[in-house]
Amino acid sequence: MNNYLEQFMSFLDIEQGGSPNTTKTYTLVIKDFLVFLEAVKVKLKKLRKEHIAKYIQYLREERKNGSKTIRLKIEALRSFLQFLTNRIKLFSQNPMASSDFKYKVEQKDAESISEDQMEALLNAVEKEIQEAKTALETTTGKKTLWKKRLFAAKRDRIILKMFLGTGLRISEVLSIRMKDVDFADKSIKILGKGKRFRQAFYDLDEVEDEFIQYIEDRKRIDTEHDYLFVSIKRYDKMTSRGFQILLKKYLQLSCLSLSISPHTLRHTFATLSIEKGANLKAVSQILGHANCDITIDLYTHLSNNHLRAVMQKCNPLSKEVIPIEERIEMRKKHLAYLEKTG
C-alpha cells in the first residue's frame, strides 16, 4: 500500500503538476483511508463501492467532518483510485465511478474586509514600526533586538500589502525568491496552482517604495537560501503558520475579528477591485484562476457598503438625478453581464 501511495504522490507532483499543499493534503487523506481499510479488514485490491460508502459515513457520523472537508476527501480518494485503475491496473473496473458520491457543499460568499478595516490593520503594523524606530533612537545599550523587530514589522507590512494589493495566496507570497523579482519590469514571477506561472506587479503607489526598501534590507542578511520573506529567529524561510500567528497579533491590536485569514485579504483584493470597476477577466488572471468562471462564482456578490450606496443612489425615493446617458450605458453593461453569466 505504501508503494502505491509513493507512486501516486510522484504522479501528482510530476505529471499532474499539483502544488505541494495539494500533494500533502491528498497524501494525508489517502493514508487515513488506508488505515480505515485495515481497521475494517478490507484489502485494497478487494475494495468495493460499499466500502467507500462506509468510509464516508464514518467521516460524517464519527469524525463529524463538515461537507466541505468530506468533499475534498472524496476528490482525493477519487483521484487515487483512478490512478490505481488506469496506471497500476490494480482494478479491472474503478470501484468509484466518476458519477459516484457527488457531495454537495453550500456555496458561501468569499469573506472580505472593508477599506476601514484594511486601514486599521495596516495602522497596527505601522504602530509597531514606529515603536521600534523610537526604541532604536532612545536605547543606549544593545540595539540588535529592536533592529530585528523593525525589520520584522516592515516585512509584515509589505506582506499584508502584497495580499491586499496583488491578491496573491499566502503560499505564493512566501515562496517568492530574490531571483523572481524583475526590477526592470517591476514585476514578480509567481508559481501558482497547477505549476502555472504568472506575473504580479509591485509598481503600486502604496507598495513600490516599501517593497524596494525591504529588498535592500533583506540583501544585508546572509542566508543559504534566497527566499524573500524570512523569520527573524534564524532567518529561515517564513512559514504560513508563522505568518498566521503574526496576523492574529495585528488583528488583536486593531480590534478586528480573529477569523480574518490571509485568504480573507486575497478575497478583499478581488471583491474591492471588482466593486471599483475592474474587468472580471483581468481580476481572474491576476488571481491565477484557471478560468474566469471561478472568479464569477466567488465574487459576484457585493459588500454591504456597496449595496447601501446602490440603494441610496438608485431607489425610487432618491432625489438624485442620474443622466440618461449614464443610465443607458449601465443598462447595456448589466444586460451583457447577465447574458454571459445566466
Secondary structure as a PSIPRED ss2 file (coil, helix, strand):
# PSIPRED VFORMAT (PSIPRED V4.0)

   1 M C   1.000  0.000  0.000
   2 N H   0.000  1.000  0.000
   3 N H   0.000  1.000  0.000
   4 Y H   0.000  1.000  0.000
   5 L H   0.000  1.000  0.000
   6 E H   0.000  1.000  0.000
   7 Q H   0.000  1.000  0.000
   8 F H   0.000  1.000  0.000
   9 M H   0.000  1.000  0.000
  10 S H   0.000  1.000  0.000
  11 F H   0.000  1.000  0.000
  12 L H   0.000  1.000  0.000
  13 D H   0.000  1.000  0.000
  14 I H   0.000  1.000  0.000
  15 E H   0.000  1.000  0.000
  16 Q C   1.000  0.000  0.000
  17 G C   1.000  0.000  0.000
  18 G C   1.000  0.000  0.000
  19 S C   1.000  0.000  0.000
  20 P H   0.000  1.000  0.000
  21 N H   0.000  1.000  0.000
  22 T H   0.000  1.000  0.000
  23 T H   0.000  1.000  0.000
  24 K H   0.000  1.000  0.000
  25 T H   0.000  1.000  0.000
  26 Y H   0.000  1.000  0.000
  27 T H   0.000  1.000  0.000
  28 L H   0.000  1.000  0.000
  29 V H   0.000  1.000  0.000
  30 I H   0.000  1.000  0.000
  31 K H   0.000  1.000  0.000
  32 D H   0.000  1.000  0.000
  33 F H   0.000  1.000  0.000
  34 L H   0.000  1.000  0.000
  35 V H   0.000  1.000  0.000
  36 F H   0.000  1.000  0.000
  37 L H   0.000  1.000  0.000
  38 E H   0.000  1.000  0.000
  39 A H   0.000  1.000  0.000
  40 V C   1.000  0.000  0.000
  41 K C   1.000  0.000  0.000
  42 V C   1.000  0.000  0.000
  43 K C   1.000  0.000  0.000
  44 L H   0.000  1.000  0.000
  45 K H   0.000  1.000  0.000
  46 K H   0.000  1.000  0.000
  47 L C   1.000  0.000  0.000
  48 R C   1.000  0.000  0.000
  49 K H   0.000  1.000  0.000
  50 E H   0.000  1.000  0.000
  51 H H   0.000  1.000  0.000
  52 I H   0.000  1.000  0.000
  53 A H   0.000  1.000  0.000
  54 K H   0.000  1.000  0.000
  55 Y H   0.000  1.000  0.000
  56 I H   0.000  1.000  0.000
  57 Q H   0.000  1.000  0.000
  58 Y H   0.000  1.000  0.000
  59 L H   0.000  1.000  0.000
  60 R H   0.000  1.000  0.000
  61 E H   0.000  1.000  0.000
  62 E C   1.000  0.000  0.000
  63 R C   1.000  0.000  0.000
  64 K C   1.000  0.000  0.000
  65 N C   1.000  0.000  0.000
  66 G C   1.000  0.000  0.000
  67 S H   0.000  1.000  0.000
  68 K H   0.000  1.000  0.000
  69 T H   0.000  1.000  0.000
  70 I H   0.000  1.000  0.000
  71 R H   0.000  1.000  0.000
  72 L H   0.000  1.000  0.000
  73 K H   0.000  1.000  0.000
  74 I H   0.000  1.000  0.000
  75 E H   0.000  1.000  0.000
  76 A H   0.000  1.000  0.000
  77 L H   0.000  1.000  0.000
  78 R H   0.000  1.000  0.000
  79 S H   0.000  1.000  0.000
  80 F H   0.000  1.000  0.000
  81 L H   0.000  1.000  0.000
  82 Q H   0.000  1.000  0.000
  83 F H   0.000  1.000  0.000
  84 L H   0.000  1.000  0.000
  85 T H   0.000  1.000  0.000
  86 N H   0.000  1.000  0.000
  87 R C   1.000  0.000  0.000
  88 I C   1.000  0.000  0.000
  89 K C   1.000  0.000  0.000
  90 L C   1.000  0.000  0.000
  91 F C   1.000  0.000  0.000
  92 S C   1.000  0.000  0.000
  93 Q C   1.000  0.000  0.000
  94 N C   1.000  0.000  0.000
  95 P C   1.000  0.000  0.000
  96 M C   1.000  0.000  0.000
  97 A C   1.000  0.000  0.000
  98 S C   1.000  0.000  0.000
  99 S C   1.000  0.000  0.000
 100 D C   1.000  0.000  0.000
 101 F C   1.000  0.000  0.000
 102 K C   1.000  0.000  0.000
 103 Y C   1.000  0.000  0.000
 104 K C   1.000  0.000  0.000
 105 V C   1.000  0.000  0.000
 106 E C   1.000  0.000  0.000
 107 Q C   1.000  0.000  0.000
 108 K C   1.000  0.000  0.000
 109 D C   1.000  0.000  0.000
 110 A C   1.000  0.000  0.000
 111 E C   1.000  0.000  0.000
 112 S C   1.000  0.000  0.000
 113 I C   1.000  0.000  0.000
 114 S C   1.000  0.000  0.000
 115 E H   0.000  1.000  0.000
 116 D H   0.000  1.000  0.000
 117 Q H   0.000  1.000  0.000
 118 M H   0.000  1.000  0.000
 119 E H   0.000  1.000  0.000
 120 A H   0.000  1.000  0.000
 121 L H   0.000  1.000  0.000
 122 L H   0.000  1.000  0.000
 123 N H   0.000  1.000  0.000
 124 A H   0.000  1.000  0.000
 125 V H   0.000  1.000  0.000
 126 E H   0.000  1.000  0.000
 127 K H   0.000  1.000  0.000
 128 E H   0.000  1.000  0.000
 129 I H   0.000  1.000  0.000
 130 Q H   0.000  1.000  0.000
 131 E H   0.000  1.000  0.000
 132 A H   0.000  1.000  0.000
 133 K H   0.000  1.000  0.000
 134 T H   0.000  1.000  0.000
 135 A H   0.000  1.000  0.000
 136 L H   0.000  1.000  0.000
 137 E H   0.000  1.000  0.000
 138 T H   0.000  1.000  0.000
 139 T C   1.000  0.000  0.000
 140 T C   1.000  0.000  0.000
 141 G C   1.000  0.000  0.000
 142 K C   1.000  0.000  0.000
 143 K C   1.000  0.000  0.000
 144 T H   0.000  1.000  0.000
 145 L H   0.000  1.000  0.000
 146 W H   0.000  1.000  0.000
 147 K H   0.000  1.000  0.000
 148 K H   0.000  1.000  0.000
 149 R H   0.000  1.000  0.000
 150 L H   0.000  1.000  0.000
 151 F H   0.000  1.000  0.000
 152 A H   0.000  1.000  0.000
 153 A H   0.000  1.000  0.000
 154 K H   0.000  1.000  0.000
 155 R H   0.000  1.000  0.000
 156 D H   0.000  1.000  0.000
 157 R H   0.000  1.000  0.000
 158 I H   0.000  1.000  0.000
 159 I H   0.000  1.000  0.000
 160 L H   0.000  1.000  0.000
 161 K H   0.000  1.000  0.000
 162 M H   0.000  1.000  0.000
 163 F H   0.000  1.000  0.000
 164 L H   0.000  1.000  0.000
 165 G H   0.000  1.000  0.000
 166 T H   0.000  1.000  0.000
 167 G C   1.000  0.000  0.000
 168 L C   1.000  0.000  0.000
 169 R C   1.000  0.000  0.000
 170 I H   0.000  1.000  0.000
 171 S H   0.000  1.000  0.000
 172 E H   0.000  1.000  0.000
 173 V H   0.000  1.000  0.000
 174 L H   0.000  1.000  0.000
 175 S C   1.000  0.000  0.000
 176 I C   1.000  0.000  0.000
 177 R E   0.000  0.000  1.000
 178 M H   0.000  1.000  0.000
 179 K H   0.000  1.000  0.000
 180 D H   0.000  1.000  0.000
 181 V E   0.000  0.000  1.000
 182 D E   0.000  0.000  1.000
 183 F C   1.000  0.000  0.000
 184 A C   1.000  0.000  0.000
 185 D C   1.000  0.000  0.000
 186 K C   1.000  0.000  0.000
 187 S E   0.000  0.000  1.000
 188 I E   0.000  0.000  1.000
 189 K E   0.000  0.000  1.000
 190 I E   0.000  0.000  1.000
 191 L E   0.000  0.000  1.000
 192 G C   1.000  0.000  0.000
 193 K H   0.000  1.000  0.000
 194 G H   0.000  1.000  0.000
 195 K H   0.000  1.000  0.000
 196 R C   1.000  0.000  0.000
 197 F E   0.000  0.000  1.000
 198 R E   0.000  0.000  1.000
 199 Q E   0.000  0.000  1.000
 200 A E   0.000  0.000  1.000
 201 F E   0.000  0.000  1.000
 202 Y C   1.000  0.000  0.000
 203 D C   1.000  0.000  0.000
 204 L C   1.000  0.000  0.000
 205 D C   1.000  0.000  0.000
 206 E C   1.000  0.000  0.000
 207 V C   1.000  0.000  0.000
 208 E H   0.000  1.000  0.000
 209 D H   0.000  1.000  0.000
 210 E H   0.000  1.000  0.000
 211 F H   0.000  1.000  0.000
 212 I H   0.000  1.000  0.000
 213 Q H   0.000  1.000  0.000
 214 Y H   0.000  1.000  0.000
 215 I H   0.000  1.000  0.000
 216 E H   0.000  1.000  0.000
 217 D H   0.000  1.000  0.000
 218 R H   0.000  1.000  0.000
 219 K H   0.000  1.000  0.000
 220 R C   1.000  0.000  0.000
 221 I C   1.000  0.000  0.000
 222 D C   1.000  0.000  0.000
 223 T C   1.000  0.000  0.000
 224 E C   1.000  0.000  0.000
 225 H C   1.000  0.000  0.000
 226 D C   1.000  0.000  0.000
 227 Y E   0.000  0.000  1.000
 228 L C   1.000  0.000  0.000
 229 F C   1.000  0.000  0.000
 230 V E   0.000  0.000  1.000
 231 S C   1.000  0.000  0.000
 232 I C   1.000  0.000  0.000
 233 K C   1.000  0.000  0.000
 234 R C   1.000  0.000  0.000
 235 Y C   1.000  0.000  0.000
 236 D C   1.000  0.000  0.000
 237 K E   0.000  0.000  1.000
 238 M C   1.000  0.000  0.000
 239 T C   1.000  0.000  0.000
 240 S H   0.000  1.000  0.000
 241 R H   0.000  1.000  0.000
 242 G H   0.000  1.000  0.000
 243 F H   0.000  1.000  0.000
 244 Q H   0.000  1.000  0.000
 245 I H   0.000  1.000  0.000
 246 L H   0.000  1.000  0.000
 247 L H   0.000  1.000  0.000
 248 K H   0.000  1.000  0.000
 249 K H   0.000  1.000  0.000
 250 Y H   0.000  1.000  0.000
 251 L H   0.000  1.000  0.000
 252 Q H   0.000  1.000  0.000
 253 L H   0.000  1.000  0.000
 254 S C   1.000  0.000  0.000
 255 C C   1.000  0.000  0.000
 256 L C   1.000  0.000  0.000
 257 S C   1.000  0.000  0.000
 258 L C   1.000  0.000  0.000
 259 S C   1.000  0.000  0.000
 260 I C   1.000  0.000  0.000
 261 S C   1.000  0.000  0.000
 262 P H   0.000  1.000  0.000
 263 H H   0.000  1.000  0.000
 264 T H   0.000  1.000  0.000
 265 L H   0.000  1.000  0.000
 266 R H   0.000  1.000  0.000
 267 H H   0.000  1.000  0.000
 268 T H   0.000  1.000  0.000
 269 F H   0.000  1.000  0.000
 270 A H   0.000  1.000  0.000
 271 T H   0.000  1.000  0.000
 272 L H   0.000  1.000  0.000
 273 S H   0.000  1.000  0.000
 274 I H   0.000  1.000  0.000
 275 E H   0.000  1.000  0.000
 276 K C   1.000  0.000  0.000
 277 G C   1.000  0.000  0.000
 278 A C   1.000  0.000  0.000
 279 N C   1.000  0.000  0.000
 280 L H   0.000  1.000  0.000
 281 K H   0.000  1.000  0.000
 282 A H   0.000  1.000  0.000
 283 V H   0.000  1.000  0.000
 284 S H   0.000  1.000  0.000
 285 Q H   0.000  1.000  0.000
 286 I H   0.000  1.000  0.000
 287 L H   0.000  1.000  0.000
 288 G C   1.000  0.000  0.000
 289 H C   1.000  0.000  0.000
 290 A C   1.000  0.000  0.000
 291 N C   1.000  0.000  0.000
 292 C H   0.000  1.000  0.000
 293 D H   0.000  1.000  0.000
 294 I H   0.000  1.000  0.000
 295 T H   0.000  1.000  0.000
 296 I H   0.000  1.000  0.000
 297 D H   0.000  1.000  0.000
 298 L H   0.000  1.000  0.000
 299 Y H   0.000  1.000  0.000
 300 T C   1.000  0.000  0.000
 301 H C   1.000  0.000  0.000
 302 L C   1.000  0.000  0.000
 303 S C   1.000  0.000  0.000
 304 N H   0.000  1.000  0.000
 305 N H   0.000  1.000  0.000
 306 H H   0.000  1.000  0.000
 307 L H   0.000  1.000  0.000
 308 R H   0.000  1.000  0.000
 309 A H   0.000  1.000  0.000
 310 V H   0.000  1.000  0.000
 311 M H   0.000  1.000  0.000
 312 Q H   0.000  1.000  0.000
 313 K H   0.000  1.000  0.000
 314 C H   0.000  1.000  0.000
 315 N C   1.000  0.000  0.000
 316 P C   1.000  0.000  0.000
 317 L C   1.000  0.000  0.000
 318 S C   1.000  0.000  0.000
 319 K C   1.000  0.000  0.000
 320 E C   1.000  0.000  0.000
 321 V C   1.000  0.000  0.000
 322 I C   1.000  0.000  0.000
 323 P C   1.000  0.000  0.000
 324 I H   0.000  1.000  0.000
 325 E H   0.000  1.000  0.000
 326 E H   0.000  1.000  0.000
 327 R H   0.000  1.000  0.000
 328 I H   0.000  1.000  0.000
 329 E H   0.000  1.000  0.000
 330 M H   0.000  1.000  0.000
 331 R H   0.000  1.000  0.000
 332 K H   0.000  1.000  0.000
 333 K H   0.000  1.000  0.000
 334 H H   0.000  1.000  0.000
 335 L H   0.000  1.000  0.000
 336 A H   0.000  1.000  0.000
 337 Y H   0.000  1.000  0.000
 338 L H   0.000  1.000  0.000
 339 E H   0.000  1.000  0.000
 340 K H   0.000  1.000  0.000
 341 T H   0.000  1.000  0.000
 342 G C   1.000  0.000  0.000
